[in-house]
């Protein structure tokens, strides 16, 4: 294992723990190529900074619409 990977592992673990403490859960999903291309277009257009941000926005809009309407992320 390289030195940079060893140094970043504790940082990644700390970030993951902080998110879990805030009530977030990590999940892995498979998306169709066309969906990924759509996400990438939205990022290129400046609508989102990352794929993670785009997917979080869509998930929140679908399952927490009231929160999205009153509290932008």
Biopython code that builds the backbone (N, CA, C, O; Angstrom):
import numpy as np
from Bio.PDB.StructureBuilder import StructureBuilder

atoms = [
    (1, "UNK", "N", (0.856, -1.173, 0.000)),
    (1, "UNK", "CA", (0.000, 0.000, 0.000)),
    (1, "UNK", "C", (0.901, 1.234, 0.000)),
    (1, "UNK", "O", (1.884, 1.288, 0.738)),
    (2, "UNK", "N", (0.563, 2.225, -0.829)),
    (2, "UNK", "CA", (1.388, 3.420, -0.917)),
    (2, "UNK", "C", (1.185, 4.302, 0.307)),
    (2, "UNK", "O", (0.194, 4.181, 1.027)),
    (3, "UNK", "N", (2.145, 5.187, 0.522)),
    (3, "UNK", "CA", (2.083, 6.085, 1.682)),
    (3, "UNK", "C", (0.879, 7.013, 1.611)),
    (3, "UNK", "O", (0.258, 7.309, 2.632)),
    (4, "UNK", "N", (0.545, 7.476, 0.397)),
    (4, "UNK", "CA", (-0.594, 8.398, 0.274)),
    (4, "UNK", "C", (-1.911, 7.701, 0.593)),
    (4, "UNK", "O", (-2.812, 8.313, 1.167)),
    (5, "UNK", "N", (-2.031, 6.432, 0.226)),
    (5, "UNK", "CA", (-3.251, 5.674, 0.545)),
    (5, "UNK", "C", (-3.340, 5.462, 2.047)),
    (5, "UNK", "O", (-4.420, 5.571, 2.628)),
    (6, "UNK", "N", (-2.208, 5.158, 2.683)),
    (6, "UNK", "CA", (-2.205, 4.950, 4.131)),
    (6, "UNK", "C", (-2.584, 6.222, 4.868)),
    (6, "UNK", "O", (-3.289, 6.159, 5.876)),
    (7, "UNK", "N", (-2.128, 7.386, 4.386)),
    (7, "UNK", "CA", (-2.444, 8.651, 5.036)),
    (7, "UNK", "C", (-3.899, 9.048, 4.819)),
    (7, "UNK", "O", (-4.511, 9.658, 5.696)),
    (8, "UNK", "N", (-4.460, 8.710, 3.660)),
    (8, "UNK", "CA", (-5.827, 9.125, 3.367)),
    (8, "UNK", "C", (-6.868, 8.212, 4.008)),
    (8, "UNK", "O", (-8.008, 8.638, 4.198)),
    (9, "UNK", "N", (-6.522, 6.994, 4.341)),
    (9, "UNK", "CA", (-7.490, 6.057, 4.920)),
    (9, "UNK", "C", (-8.107, 6.588, 6.215)),
    (9, "UNK", "O", (-9.328, 6.519, 6.360)),
    (10, "UNK", "N", (-7.328, 7.113, 7.158)),
    (10, "UNK", "CA", (-7.949, 7.662, 8.378)),
    (10, "UNK", "C", (-8.854, 8.856, 8.074)),
    (10, "UNK", "O", (-9.894, 9.023, 8.710)),
    (11, "UNK", "N", (-8.467, 9.678, 7.116)),
    (11, "UNK", "CA", (-9.288, 10.835, 6.751)),
    (11, "UNK", "C", (-10.628, 10.380, 6.182)),
    (11, "UNK", "O", (-11.675, 10.915, 6.546)),
    (12, "UNK", "N", (-10.596, 9.397, 5.295)),
    (12, "UNK", "CA", (-11.821, 8.874, 4.691)),
    (12, "UNK", "C", (-12.700, 8.257, 5.771)),
    (12, "UNK", "O", (-13.915, 8.453, 5.767)),
    (13, "UNK", "N", (-12.100, 7.519, 6.688)),
    (13, "UNK", "CA", (-12.863, 6.903, 7.781)),
    (13, "UNK", "C", (-13.509, 7.976, 8.664)),
    (13, "UNK", "O", (-14.644, 7.808, 9.110)),
    (14, "UNK", "N", (-12.801, 9.062, 8.915)),
    (14, "UNK", "CA", (-13.345, 10.135, 9.738)),
    (14, "UNK", "C", (-14.517, 10.823, 9.039)),
    (14, "UNK", "O", (-15.521, 11.148, 9.671)),
    (15, "UNK", "N", (-14.382, 11.036, 7.753)),
    (15, "UNK", "CA", (-15.473, 11.647, 6.987)),
    (15, "UNK", "C", (-16.689, 10.734, 6.992)),
    (15, "UNK", "O", (-17.812, 11.198, 7.191)),
    (16, "UNK", "N", (-16.476, 9.446, 6.775)),
    (16, "UNK", "CA", (-17.574, 8.475, 6.771)),
    (16, "UNK", "C", (-18.273, 8.448, 8.130)),
    (16, "UNK", "O", (-19.503, 8.426, 8.192)),
    (17, "UNK", "N", (-17.511, 8.448, 9.200)),
    (17, "UNK", "CA", (-18.084, 8.438, 10.551)),
    (17, "UNK", "C", (-18.896, 9.709, 10.797)),
    (17, "UNK", "O", (-19.993, 9.645, 11.352)),
    (18, "UNK", "N", (-18.371, 10.851, 10.391)),
    (18, "UNK", "CA", (-19.082, 12.117, 10.575)),
    (18, "UNK", "C", (-20.419, 12.098, 9.834)),
    (18, "UNK", "O", (-21.429, 12.554, 10.369)),
    (19, "UNK", "N", (-20.430, 11.583, 8.628)),
    (19, "UNK", "CA", (-21.681, 11.492, 7.855)),
    (19, "UNK", "C", (-22.662, 10.540, 8.529)),
    (19, "UNK", "O", (-23.855, 10.835, 8.603)),
    (20, "UNK", "N", (-22.173, 9.396, 9.024)),
    (20, "UNK", "CA", (-23.052, 8.449, 9.709)),
    (20, "UNK", "C", (-23.649, 9.077, 10.955)),
    (20, "UNK", "O", (-24.829, 8.884, 11.247)),
    (21, "UNK", "N", (-22.842, 9.826, 11.690)),
    (21, "UNK", "CA", (-23.336, 10.498, 12.897)),
    (21, "UNK", "C", (-24.403, 11.536, 12.560)),
    (21, "UNK", "O", (-25.265, 11.837, 13.386)),
    (22, "UNK", "N", (-24.343, 12.083, 11.342)),
    (22, "UNK", "CA", (-25.335, 13.066, 10.894)),
    (22, "UNK", "C", (-26.593, 12.394, 10.345)),
    (22, "UNK", "O", (-27.525, 13.073, 9.912)),
    (23, "UNK", "N", (-26.618, 11.057, 10.364)),
    (23, "UNK", "CA", (-27.810, 10.334, 9.920)),
    (23, "UNK", "C", (-27.777, 9.856, 8.483)),
    (23, "UNK", "O", (-28.796, 9.421, 7.949)),
    (24, "UNK", "N", (-26.612, 9.934, 7.850)),
    (24, "UNK", "CA", (-26.500, 9.486, 6.467)),
    (24, "UNK", "C", (-26.027, 8.033, 6.420)),
    (24, "UNK", "O", (-25.279, 7.577, 7.284)),
    (25, "UNK", "N", (-26.480, 7.322, 5.393)),
    (25, "UNK", "CA", (-26.086, 5.938, 5.184)),
    (25, "UNK", "C", (-25.552, 5.783, 3.779)),
    (25, "UNK", "O", (-26.097, 6.345, 2.828)),
    (26, "UNK", "N", (-24.492, 5.024, 3.654)),
    (26, "UNK", "CA", (-23.880, 4.793, 2.351)),
    (26, "UNK", "C", (-24.577, 3.631, 1.664)),
    (26, "UNK", "O", (-24.881, 2.614, 2.288)),
    (27, "UNK", "N", (-24.825, 3.793, 0.381)),
    (27, "UNK", "CA", (-25.423, 2.723, -0.403)),
    (27, "UNK", "C", (-24.829, 2.758, -1.801)),
    (27, "UNK", "O", (-24.447, 3.820, -2.295)),
    (28, "UNK", "N", (-24.754, 1.630, -2.420)),
    (28, "UNK", "CA", (-24.220, 1.538, -3.770)),
    (28, "UNK", "C", (-25.349, 1.191, -4.714)),
    (28, "UNK", "O", (-26.152, 0.301, -4.436)),
    (29, "UNK", "N", (-25.408, 1.891, -5.823)),
    (29, "UNK", "CA", (-26.429, 1.604, -6.818)),
    (29, "UNK", "C", (-25.783, 1.485, -8.194)),
    (29, "UNK", "O", (-24.748, 2.093, -8.467)),
    (30, "UNK", "N", (-26.407, 0.702, -9.041)),
    (30, "UNK", "CA", (-26.009, 0.627, -10.431)),
    (30, "UNK", "C", (-26.963, 1.499, -11.222)),
    (30, "UNK", "O", (-28.174, 1.452, -11.004)),
    (31, "UNK", "N", (-26.434, 2.291, -12.136)),
    (31, "UNK", "CA", (-27.277, 3.116, -12.981)),
    (31, "UNK", "C", (-27.010, 2.761, -14.437)),
    (31, "UNK", "O", (-25.907, 2.357, -14.804)),
    (32, "UNK", "N", (-28.029, 2.918, -15.247)),
    (32, "UNK", "CA", (-27.901, 2.653, -16.674)),
    (32, "UNK", "C", (-26.969, 3.688, -17.285)),
    (32, "UNK", "O", (-26.871, 4.814, -16.797)),
    (33, "UNK", "N", (-26.297, 3.305, -18.340)),
    (33, "UNK", "CA", (-25.368, 4.193, -19.026)),
    (33, "UNK", "C", (-26.038, 5.520, -19.401)),
    (33, "UNK", "O", (-25.425, 6.580, -19.275)),
    (34, "UNK", "N", (-27.285, 5.465, -19.858)),
    (34, "UNK", "CA", (-27.988, 6.687, -20.247)),
    (34, "UNK", "C", (-28.225, 7.603, -19.044)),
    (34, "UNK", "O", (-28.164, 8.826, -19.171)),
    (35, "UNK", "N", (-28.490, 7.018, -17.894)),
    (35, "UNK", "CA", (-28.679, 7.828, -16.687)),
    (35, "UNK", "C", (-27.360, 8.499, -16.306)),
    (35, "UNK", "O", (-27.337, 9.679, -15.956)),
    (36, "UNK", "N", (-26.276, 7.754, -16.375)),
    (36, "UNK", "CA", (-24.960, 8.322, -16.063)),
    (36, "UNK", "C", (-24.617, 9.451, -17.029)),
    (36, "UNK", "O", (-24.075, 10.477, -16.618)),
    (37, "UNK", "N", (-24.925, 9.269, -18.288)),
    (37, "UNK", "CA", (-24.673, 10.319, -19.274)),
    (37, "UNK", "C", (-25.508, 11.563, -18.973)),
    (37, "UNK", "O", (-25.036, 12.688, -19.136)),
    (38, "UNK", "N", (-26.745, 11.356, -18.533)),
    (38, "UNK", "CA", (-27.593, 12.481, -18.148)),
    (38, "UNK", "C", (-27.041, 13.227, -16.946)),
    (38, "UNK", "O", (-27.068, 14.457, -16.900)),
    (39, "UNK", "N", (-26.545, 12.481, -15.981)),
    (39, "UNK", "CA", (-25.930, 13.088, -14.803)),
    (39, "UNK", "C", (-24.706, 13.902, -15.223)),
    (39, "UNK", "O", (-24.510, 15.031, -14.772)),
    (40, "UNK", "N", (-23.892, 13.315, -16.090)),
    (40, "UNK", "CA", (-22.687, 14.010, -16.548)),
    (40, "UNK", "C", (-23.033, 15.291, -17.316)),
    (40, "UNK", "O", (-22.324, 16.291, -17.200)),
    (41, "UNK", "N", (-24.120, 15.264, -18.101)),
    (41, "UNK", "CA", (-24.555, 16.479, -18.803)),
    (41, "UNK", "C", (-24.966, 17.554, -17.807)),
    (41, "UNK", "O", (-24.620, 18.725, -17.966)),
    (42, "UNK", "N", (-25.708, 17.150, -16.778)),
    (42, "UNK", "CA", (-26.142, 18.107, -15.759)),
    (42, "UNK", "C", (-24.937, 18.726, -15.044)),
    (42, "UNK", "O", (-24.951, 19.913, -14.718)),
    (43, "UNK", "N", (-23.914, 17.936, -14.805)),
    (43, "UNK", "CA", (-22.688, 18.457, -14.178)),
    (43, "UNK", "C", (-22.000, 19.427, -15.132)),
    (43, "UNK", "O", (-21.570, 20.504, -14.719)),
    (44, "UNK", "N", (-21.895, 19.052, -16.402)),
    (44, "UNK", "CA", (-21.249, 19.916, -17.399)),
    (44, "UNK", "C", (-21.993, 21.238, -17.556)),
    (44, "UNK", "O", (-21.376, 22.269, -17.828)),
    (45, "UNK", "N", (-23.305, 21.215, -17.387)),
    (45, "UNK", "CA", (-24.124, 22.427, -17.493)),
    (45, "UNK", "C", (-24.055, 23.274, -16.224)),
    (45, "UNK", "O", (-24.590, 24.382, -16.182)),
    (46, "UNK", "N", (-23.393, 22.750, -15.190)),
    (46, "UNK", "CA", (-23.249, 23.493, -13.949)),
    (46, "UNK", "C", (-24.386, 23.316, -12.965)),
    (46, "UNK", "O", (-24.448, 24.030, -11.964)),
    (47, "UNK", "N", (-25.292, 22.377, -13.226)),
    (47, "UNK", "CA", (-26.415, 22.161, -12.316)),
    (47, "UNK", "C", (-25.978, 21.469, -11.034)),
    (47, "UNK", "O", (-26.595, 21.657, -9.986)),
    (48, "UNK", "N", (-24.915, 20.669, -11.110)),
    (48, "UNK", "CA", (-24.376, 19.957, -9.956)),
    (48, "UNK", "C", (-22.863, 19.979, -10.024)),
    (48, "UNK", "O", (-22.286, 20.132, -11.101)),
    (49, "UNK", "N", (-22.220, 19.827, -8.875)),
    (49, "UNK", "CA", (-20.756, 19.804, -8.824)),
    (49, "UNK", "C", (-20.195, 18.402, -9.026)),
    (49, "UNK", "O", (-19.059, 18.239, -9.473)),
    (50, "UNK", "N", (-20.999, 17.385, -8.692)),
    (50, "UNK", "CA", (-20.504, 16.009, -8.753)),
    (50, "UNK", "C", (-21.664, 15.042, -8.983)),
    (50, "UNK", "O", (-22.833, 15.409, -8.864)),
    (51, "UNK", "N", (-21.315, 13.805, -9.313)),
    (51, "UNK", "CA", (-22.350, 12.767, -9.459)),
    (51, "UNK", "C", (-23.054, 12.538, -8.125)),
    (51, "UNK", "O", (-24.272, 12.367, -8.075)),
    (52, "UNK", "N", (-22.283, 12.536, -7.058)),
    (52, "UNK", "CA", (-22.881, 12.330, -5.733)),
    (52, "UNK", "C", (-23.921, 13.402, -5.436)),
    (52, "UNK", "O", (-25.021, 13.100, -4.974)),
    (53, "UNK", "N", (-23.568, 14.651, -5.701)),
    (53, "UNK", "CA", (-24.504, 15.735, -5.448)),
    (53, "UNK", "C", (-25.761, 15.595, -6.308)),
    (53, "UNK", "O", (-26.870, 15.834, -5.830)),
    (54, "UNK", "N", (-25.593, 15.212, -7.559)),
    (54, "UNK", "CA", (-26.740, 15.042, -8.464)),
    (54, "UNK", "C", (-27.654, 13.927, -7.974)),
    (54, "UNK", "O", (-28.873, 14.093, -7.931)),
    (55, "UNK", "N", (-27.070, 12.796, -7.607)),
    (55, "UNK", "CA", (-27.886, 11.668, -7.152)),
    (55, "UNK", "C", (-28.578, 11.980, -5.834)),
    (55, "UNK", "O", (-29.726, 11.586, -5.631)),
    (56, "UNK", "N", (-27.889, 12.687, -4.929)),
    (56, "UNK", "CA", (-28.519, 13.071, -3.668)),
    (56, "UNK", "C", (-29.710, 13.983, -3.920)),
    (56, "UNK", "O", (-30.747, 13.839, -3.272)),
    (57, "UNK", "N", (-29.575, 14.914, -4.848)),
    (57, "UNK", "CA", (-30.671, 15.839, -5.154)),
    (57, "UNK", "C", (-31.888, 15.093, -5.679)),
    (57, "UNK", "O", (-33.017, 15.388, -5.288)),
    (58, "UNK", "N", (-31.662, 14.136, -6.557)),
    (58, "UNK", "CA", (-32.772, 13.361, -7.128)),
    (58, "UNK", "C", (-33.427, 12.494, -6.059)),
    (58, "UNK", "O", (-34.653, 12.405, -5.998)),
    (59, "UNK", "N", (-32.629, 11.863, -5.228)),
    (59, "UNK", "CA", (-33.177, 11.019, -4.157)),
    (59, "UNK", "C", (-33.990, 11.857, -3.179)),
    (59, "UNK", "O", (-35.084, 11.459, -2.778)),
    (60, "UNK", "N", (-33.463, 13.013, -2.796)),
    (60, "UNK", "CA", (-34.204, 13.885, -1.882)),
    (60, "UNK", "C", (-35.509, 14.361, -2.513)),
    (60, "UNK", "O", (-36.546, 14.398, -1.851)),
    (61, "UNK", "N", (-35.455, 14.722, -3.782)),
    (61, "UNK", "CA", (-36.671, 15.205, -4.451)),
    (61, "UNK", "C", (-37.735, 14.108, -4.513)),
    (61, "UNK", "O", (-38.927, 14.390, -4.391)),
    (62, "UNK", "N", (-37.309, 12.864, -4.703)),
    (62, "UNK", "CA", (-38.260, 11.758, -4.822)),
    (62, "UNK", "C", (-38.832, 11.330, -3.471)),
    (62, "UNK", "O", (-40.018, 11.016, -3.371)),
    (63, "UNK", "N", (-38.003, 11.317, -2.443)),
    (63, "UNK", "CA", (-38.432, 10.743, -1.169)),
    (63, "UNK", "C", (-38.608, 11.751, -0.044)),
    (63, "UNK", "O", (-39.160, 11.420, 1.005)),
    (64, "UNK", "N", (-38.144, 12.980, -0.254)),
    (64, "UNK", "CA", (-38.266, 14.008, 0.778)),
    (64, "UNK", "C", (-38.661, 15.331, 0.115)),
    (64, "UNK", "O", (-38.005, 16.348, 0.339)),
    (65, "UNK", "N", (-39.723, 15.333, -0.698)),
    (65, "UNK", "CA", (-40.053, 16.531, -1.476)),
    (65, "UNK", "C", (-40.353, 17.763, -0.629)),
    (65, "UNK", "O", (-40.048, 18.881, -1.044)),
    (66, "UNK", "N", (-40.937, 17.580, 0.536)),
    (66, "UNK", "CA", (-41.253, 18.724, 1.378)),
    (66, "UNK", "C", (-39.974, 19.412, 1.856)),
    (66, "UNK", "O", (-39.898, 20.640, 1.890)),
    (67, "UNK", "N", (-38.983, 18.623, 2.219)),
    (67, "UNK", "CA", (-37.713, 19.180, 2.680)),
    (67, "UNK", "C", (-37.011, 19.921, 1.536)),
    (67, "UNK", "O", (-36.425, 20.981, 1.755)),
    (68, "UNK", "N", (-37.065, 19.382, 0.348)),
    (68, "UNK", "CA", (-36.418, 20.026, -0.796)),
    (68, "UNK", "C", (-37.069, 21.346, -1.129)),
    (68, "UNK", "O", (-36.396, 22.286, -1.552)),
    (69, "UNK", "N", (-38.364, 21.425, -0.944)),
    (69, "UNK", "CA", (-39.080, 22.650, -1.277)),
    (69, "UNK", "C", (-38.802, 23.770, -0.289)),
    (69, "UNK", "O", (-38.888, 24.947, -0.636)),
    (70, "UNK", "N", (-38.468, 23.404, 0.940)),
    (70, "UNK", "CA", (-38.289, 24.423, 1.974)),
    (70, "UNK", "C", (-36.837, 24.654, 2.366)),
    (70, "UNK", "O", (-36.509, 25.694, 2.936)),
    (71, "UNK", "N", (-35.969, 23.705, 2.069)),
    (71, "UNK", "CA", (-34.591, 23.815, 2.527)),
    (71, "UNK", "C", (-33.639, 23.348, 1.433)),
    (71, "UNK", "O", (-33.415, 22.146, 1.290)),
    (72, "UNK", "N", (-33.075, 24.272, 0.660)),
    (72, "UNK", "CA", (-32.149, 23.842, -0.372)),
    (72, "UNK", "C", (-30.901, 23.228, 0.233)),
    (72, "UNK", "O", (-30.466, 23.614, 1.317)),
    (73, "UNK", "N", (-30.340, 22.281, -0.469)),
    (73, "UNK", "CA", (-29.166, 21.583, 0.018)),
    (73, "UNK", "C", (-27.917, 22.328, -0.334)),
    (73, "UNK", "O", (-26.818, 21.884, -0.001)),
]
sb = StructureBuilder()
sb.init_structure("model")
sb.init_model(0)
sb.init_chain("A")
sb.init_seg("    ")
for serial, (resi, resn, name, xyz) in enumerate(atoms, 1):
    if name == "N":
        sb.init_residue(resn, " ", resi, " ")
    sb.init_atom(name, np.array(xyz, "f"), 0.0, 1.0, " ", f" {name:<3s}", serial, name[0])
structure = sb.get_structure()
